[in-house]
Amino acid sequence: MTIQNAIDFIQQGQQDNDLRTRLVKADTNQARQEILDQENLKFTPEEFEEAYNLTLFKCQHQEDADALNAFRLWWVMLYRSPDAGVTAP
């Protein structure tokens, strides 16, 4: 797992509607991880945050920073969402 994989995910995820759709349709975090593994995009949550910060630092326009922030929020919410069929206590 590397920060570069997380950077690649951020770049690809912002452009690839199919990838985002597959990730949203996945019922579990394990299924989402399998999709990322198939795309050679293995990274930890910490690596994602580091990649986000590095990418944000390189943004030259506010619109790019806003789009990056929106993507980060989407990913964090998806990553933290409970698996389908799991009920809260």
Secondary structure as GFF3:
##gff-version 3
##sequence-region A 1 89
A	DSSP	alpha_helix	3	15	.	.	.	ID=ss1
A	DSSP	alpha_helix	17	25	.	.	.	ID=ss2
A	DSSP	alpha_helix	29	38	.	.	.	ID=ss3
A	DSSP	alpha_helix	45	58	.	.	.	ID=ss4
A	DSSP	alpha_helix	62	80	.	.	.	ID=ss5
###
